[in-house]
């Protein structure tokens, strides 16, 4: 392969020559620091995650009320309501 052809190909693909730098061995030089930035969506997701972390997984007040109803025998489930919900769930899965 000829060197002239290689230079033409590298110009087509935008290949830039790599410059080698040699350190002089000096200490105390400060190198640039890496930076990171988050998009607006990322910030919103972080805020939502923090808000959800503060909410308990179980609503204790609701569980307590249901336990009291079960213990006293006052908890009743409507058969029609239960059947309607089962059929709605079945139809949603079969579509």
C-alpha positions, 0 to 999 in steps of 0.5 A, a space after each residue: 500500500 502506498 503512503 499517499 493512498 493511506 493519507 487520502 483514505 484517512 482524509 475521507 474518514 476524518 482520521 486525525 493523527 495522534 499526537 504523542 505527548 511526553 511528560 517532562 517528569 515534573 510533579 505538581 501539574 494539575 490535570 483537568 477534572 472529569 465532569 458529569 451532567 444529568 439531563 432534565 429527565 434524569 433529574 426528574 427520575 431521581 426526584 421521583 425515586 426519592 419521593 417513592 422511597 419516602 412512601 411506605 410500601 404498606 398502607 398500615 392504616 388500611 391494613 389495620 382497618 381490614 384486620 379489625 373487620 376480619 376479627 369482628 366478622 364484619 368483613 363482607 365481599 360482594 359475590 357479584 363484585 368479585 365475579 365482575 372483577 374476575 371476569 374483567 381481569 380474564 377479558 383483559 388477559 385474553 385480548 
